[in-house]
Amino acid sequence: MEEVYETDYELLYLIRQKDEMAFAALMHKYEEIADKLIKKYIGACKSGLSEDDYLQLARLKLVQTIDDYREDQEASFYHYFCSVFHNLLIDCYRQSAHERRVLSLDSCIREDAGGYCLLDIMEKPNESFAVSYEFQHRVNTRKEALSDLEKRIVDLRALGYTYRQIADTLQVKVKKVDNTLQKVRKDREREEMR
C-alpha cells in the first residue's frame, strides 16, 4: 500500500530519517517538475545535451538540493529546487555556447578548400607564436609569486572547475578561491597597464 505524503517538508523529514519510500516519492514528484522545466528550456535554448542528460542532471541536483536545503530558509523547497535547477540549466547553456565559439587552429576552413586549415592561412605565424611565448613567460613569472595553494587554485580554474568544485577539492572556503582569483586578475590588470 502506497503512503500519501502531505508536504515536501514531511518528505524531507522522512528522507533525513532514512525513509526510502519518501525519497522515491520526492524524486518522482520533482522529476515531473524538472521534466517540465527541461522541455521549456530545450525549446528556448539549444545545447549539446539530450533530454535524458538534463533529466540525469536534475536527479543529481535534486539529491544535492535535499542535502543543502534548510527549513529556516525563506524559500519553499519547491522554489529552492526550481531556482537551483534553473541556474544549472543556464550554466549548461553557457558552457555549450562557449564550447561552440572555440576554434581549433587545425580545423579545416571548408571541405572543398583543398585541405587548408586556419594555421595554414595565418599571417606571420612565427610572430604569433613569439607573442604567445612571451605571454606564457609572463604568466609563469606571475605564478612564481603565488603560494602553492594559490597556484593550485589558478590551475584548477584554468581547467574549468567552478569556485565550489575548487573549494571542495582543496578543502578551502569559496571566499578564499574568489579572493585568490581576484588577486591574480588585479595583478594581471596592473601588469597590462604598464
Secondary structure as the mmCIF struct_conf table of DSSP 4:
data_model
#
loop_
_struct_conf.conf_type_id
_struct_conf.id
_struct_conf.beg_label_comp_id
_struct_conf.beg_label_asym_id
_struct_conf.beg_label_seq_id
_struct_conf.end_label_comp_id
_struct_conf.end_label_asym_id
_struct_conf.end_label_seq_id
HELX_RH_AL_P HELX_RH_AL_P1 ASP A 8 ARG A 16
TURN_TY1_P TURN_TY1_P1 GLN A 17 LYS A 18
HELX_RH_AL_P HELX_RH_AL_P2 GLU A 20 ALA A 44
BEND BEND1 GLY A 48 GLY A 48
HELX_RH_AL_P HELX_RH_AL_P3 GLU A 51 ASP A 68
TURN_TY1_P TURN_TY1_P2 GLU A 71 ASP A 72
BEND BEND2 GLN A 73 ALA A 75
HELX_RH_AL_P HELX_RH_AL_P4 PHE A 77 ARG A 101
TURN_TY1_P TURN_TY1_P3 LEU A 105 ASP A 106
BEND BEND3 SER A 107 SER A 107
STRN STRN1 CYS A 108 CYS A 108
BEND BEND4 ILE A 109 ILE A 109
TURN_TY1_P TURN_TY1_P4 GLU A 111 ASP A 112
BEND BEND5 ALA A 113 GLY A 115
STRN STRN2 CYS A 117 CYS A 117
HELX_RH_AL_P HELX_RH_AL_P5 LEU A 118 ILE A 121
BEND BEND6 GLU A 123 LYS A 124
HELX_RH_AL_P HELX_RH_AL_P6 PRO A 125 GLU A 144
TURN_TY1_P TURN_TY1_P5 ALA A 145 ALA A 145
BEND BEND7 LEU A 146 LEU A 146
HELX_RH_AL_P HELX_RH_AL_P7 ASP A 148 ALA A 158
TURN_TY1_P TURN_TY1_P6 LEU A 159 GLY A 160
HELX_RH_AL_P HELX_RH_AL_P8 TYR A 163 LEU A 170
TURN_TY1_P TURN_TY1_P7 GLN A 171 GLN A 171
HELX_RH_AL_P HELX_RH_AL_P9 VAL A 174 MET A 193
#
